[in-house]
Amino acid sequence: MGLIGEILMLPAAPLRGAGWVLRQVVAEAERQYYDPSAIQRELQELSRQLDEGLIGEEEFDRREDELLDRLQAVQERRRQDQGEY
Protein backbone atom coordinates (compact mmCIF):
# COMPACT_ATOMS: atom_id res chain seq x y z
CA MET A 1 0.00 0.00 0.00
CA GLY A 2 1.47 3.30 -1.01
CA LEU A 3 1.19 6.80 0.32
CA ILE A 4 -2.34 7.28 -1.03
CA GLY A 5 -3.50 4.07 0.64
CA GLU A 6 -1.98 5.15 3.95
CA ILE A 7 -3.69 8.52 3.73
CA LEU A 8 -7.04 6.86 2.98
CA MET A 9 -6.57 4.50 5.95
CA LEU A 10 -5.63 7.35 8.34
CA PRO A 11 -9.15 7.71 9.78
CA ALA A 12 -9.01 4.04 10.83
CA ALA A 13 -5.69 4.50 12.68
CA PRO A 14 -7.29 4.86 16.13
CA LEU A 15 -9.19 1.63 15.60
CA ARG A 16 -6.07 -0.22 14.50
CA GLY A 17 -4.21 1.17 17.50
CA ALA A 18 -7.00 0.17 19.86
CA GLY A 19 -7.03 -3.30 18.33
CA TRP A 20 -3.28 -3.64 18.90
CA VAL A 21 -3.63 -2.54 22.53
CA LEU A 22 -6.48 -4.98 23.06
CA ARG A 23 -4.42 -7.85 21.61
CA GLN A 24 -1.54 -6.95 23.93
CA VAL A 25 -3.81 -6.86 26.98
CA VAL A 26 -5.36 -10.22 26.11
CA ALA A 27 -1.93 -11.79 25.53
CA GLU A 28 -0.67 -10.54 28.91
CA ALA A 29 -3.82 -11.70 30.68
CA GLU A 30 -3.42 -15.17 29.16
CA ARG A 31 0.25 -15.24 30.11
CA GLN A 32 -0.59 -14.46 33.72
CA TYR A 33 -3.59 -16.81 33.80
CA TYR A 34 -1.50 -19.75 32.57
CA ASP A 35 1.65 -18.95 34.56
CA PRO A 36 2.48 -22.16 36.49
CA SER A 37 4.00 -20.27 39.42
CA ALA A 38 0.86 -18.12 39.75
CA ILE A 39 -1.29 -21.26 39.73
CA GLN A 40 0.92 -22.81 42.43
CA ARG A 41 0.53 -19.69 44.56
CA GLU A 42 -3.23 -19.83 44.12
CA LEU A 43 -3.21 -23.50 45.19
CA GLN A 44 -1.20 -22.61 48.29
CA GLU A 45 -3.59 -19.77 49.12
CA LEU A 46 -6.55 -22.07 48.63
CA SER A 47 -5.01 -24.62 50.99
CA ARG A 48 -4.40 -21.90 53.58
CA GLN A 49 -8.02 -20.79 53.34
CA LEU A 50 -9.18 -24.37 53.91
CA ASP A 51 -6.82 -24.81 56.88
CA GLU A 52 -8.07 -21.59 58.46
CA GLY A 53 -11.70 -22.56 57.94
CA LEU A 54 -12.40 -19.70 55.55
CA ILE A 55 -13.79 -22.10 52.94
CA GLY A 56 -15.34 -25.55 53.14
CA GLU A 57 -14.25 -28.83 51.58
CA GLU A 58 -16.75 -28.53 48.74
CA GLU A 59 -15.53 -25.03 47.77
CA PHE A 60 -11.92 -26.17 48.11
CA ASP A 61 -12.49 -29.19 45.86
CA ARG A 62 -14.25 -27.12 43.19
CA ARG A 63 -11.60 -24.41 43.07
CA GLU A 64 -8.74 -26.91 43.30
CA ASP A 65 -10.13 -28.77 40.28
CA GLU A 66 -10.26 -25.50 38.31
CA LEU A 67 -6.64 -24.68 39.20
CA LEU A 68 -5.44 -28.19 38.38
CA ASP A 69 -7.25 -27.99 35.03
CA ARG A 70 -5.38 -24.75 34.29
CA LEU A 71 -2.09 -26.39 35.25
CA GLN A 72 -2.84 -29.31 32.96
CA ALA A 73 -3.66 -26.90 30.12
CA VAL A 74 -0.25 -25.27 30.63
CA GLN A 75 1.48 -28.63 30.37
CA GLU A 76 -0.46 -29.52 27.23
CA ARG A 77 0.41 -26.16 25.64
CA ARG A 78 4.09 -26.75 26.37
CA ARG A 79 3.97 -30.23 24.83
CA GLN A 80 2.28 -28.82 21.73
CA ASP A 81 4.84 -26.02 21.48
CA GLN A 82 7.72 -28.48 21.75
CA GLY A 83 6.15 -30.64 19.06
CA GLU A 84 5.98 -27.71 16.63
CA TYR A 85 9.72 -27.18 16.62
C-alpha positions in Angstrom: 0.0 0.0 0.0 1.5 3.3 -1.0 1.2 6.8 0.3 -2.3 7.3 -1.0 -3.5 4.1 0.6 -2.0 5.1 3.9 -3.7 8.5 3.7 -7.0 6.9 3.0 -6.6 4.5 6.0 -5.6 7.3 8.3 -9.2 7.7 9.8 -9.0 4.0 10.8 -5.7 4.5 12.7 -7.3 4.9 16.1 -9.2 1.6 15.6 -6.1 -0.2 14.5 -4.2 1.2 17.5 -7.0 0.2 19.9 -7.0 -3.3 18.3 -3.3 -3.6 18.9 -3.6 -2.5 22.5 -6.5 -5.0 23.1 -4.4 -7.8 21.6 -1.5 -7.0 23.9 -3.8 -6.9 27.0 -5.4 -10.2 26.1 -1.9 -11.8 25.5 -0.7 -10.5 28.9 -3.8 -11.7 30.7 -3.4 -15.2 29.2 0.3 -15.2 30.1 -0.6 -14.5 33.7 -3.6 -16.8 33.8 -1.5 -19.7 32.6 1.6 -18.9 34.6 2.5 -22.2 36.5 4.0 -20.3 39.4 0.9 -18.1 39.7 -1.3 -21.3 39.7 0.9 -22.8 42.4 0.5 -19.7 44.6 -3.2 -19.8 44.1 -3.2 -23.5 45.2 -1.2 -22.6 48.3 -3.6 -19.8 49.1 -6.6 -22.1 48.6 -5.0 -24.6 51.0 -4.4 -21.9 53.6 -8.0 -20.8 53.3 -9.2 -24.4 53.9 -6.8 -24.8 56.9 -8.1 -21.6 58.5 -11.7 -22.6 57.9 -12.4 -19.7 55.6 -13.8 -22.1 52.9 -15.3 -25.5 53.1 -14.2 -28.8 51.6 -16.7 -28.5 48.7 -15.5 -25.0 47.8 -11.9 -26.2 48.1 -12.5 -29.2 45.9 -14.2 -27.1 43.2 -11.6 -24.4 43.1 -8.7 -26.9 43.3 -10.1 -28.8 40.3 -10.3 -25.5 38.3 -6.6 -24.7 39.2 -5.4 -28.2 38.4 -7.3 -28.0 35.0 -5.4 -24.7 34.3 -2.1 -26.4 35.3 -2.8 -29.3 33.0 -3.7 -26.9 30.1 -0.2 -25.3 30.6 1.5 -28.6 30.4 -0.5 -29.5 27.2 0.4 -26.2 25.6 4.1 -26.8 26.4 4.0 -30.2 24.8 2.3 -28.8 21.7 4.8 -26.0 21.5 7.7 -28.5 21.8 6.1 -30.6 19.1 6.0 -27.7 16.6 9.7 -27.2 16.6 
